[in-house]
Amino acid sequence: LFDYKWCGLMVVVGLDLSTTSTGFSVYQDGELINHGRFRSDKKNAFDRIDEIYHMVGDLFKACDIDVVFVENVPVSSAMNKRICELLLLLQGTIYSHCINNDCAFYQMEPSEWRRLAGVKPEKPRREFQKKAAIELVNELHGLNFSWIDDKYDKTTGDSDEAEGILIGLAGTKLLNK
């Protein structure tokens, strides 16, 4: 990890990056103080990245952020190359916010943040992981997110927001170690 001291009123942000719906969380001293998602419906992927970049920039303006945790882009031969390129580009734009705001930036593997947050899916498939993340966030924070299927989730963004919350939670746990 990086050499960063956990002290004072530390603000940690968790981001579940997507070019259409990025879930976010804000933790202050280990307590969830805000969460939501940034959504872009623009047709062009670069326009969506630009829009999400500016929305995240507004979050930096509103909070004195100390550390940002993001889910690392799972680069593999099984992933669509174009989607991977766009997610890496989005991740780089978020990193630029961190550089400009003297903020630490940390990429977490999906298995790492799920383990630290306590996500325990019935099976290791995507839909079970998303459902388990939603159930855990609902239990921890009294929220009312739902998982029916991917199509339903694209309209609600519940899994994006839930995973943004859990990435932030995992980051705060990592910093407390």
C-alpha positions, 0 to 999 in steps of 0.5 A: 500500500502507500505510506499514508497515516490514518488521522484526523477527519480523513475523507475516503471516496469509493468509486465503482467506475463506469462510463454510463453509471459510476457509483460513489461513496464518501466516508469521513473517519470511517462513517458513510456520509454520502453516496450516489451515482453519476449517470451519463446518457450521452451516446458518445463514450468520450462525451460520457467520460467527460461528463462523469469526469466533471461530476467527480470534479464537483465531488472534489470541490465539495469535499476535501478528499484524502484518498480515492479507491477505485475498482481496478479494470480487470484487463483480460482476454475475456473482456471486451477490448473497447470497454477495457480501453474506455474504463482505463481512460476514465480511471486516468481522468479520475487519477488526474483529479487526485494529482491536482488535489494532492489526494492518494489514489488506490486501485483495488482488485474486485476480489480484494474489495469484496473480501474486505467489505464482506461480500459473500456471493452464493456463486462466483458469477457476476449476477450473484456478486452484484446481488450479494453486494446489494444485500450487504449494503441494505443490511449495513445501511438500511437502504432499499436497493434491489437486484432483479437482473442486468436489465433492471439494474441498468435502469436503477443503478443500484448495483453501481451505487452499492458497489461504490459504497462497498469499495469505500468501506473496503478502503477504510478497512484497508487504511485501518490495518 
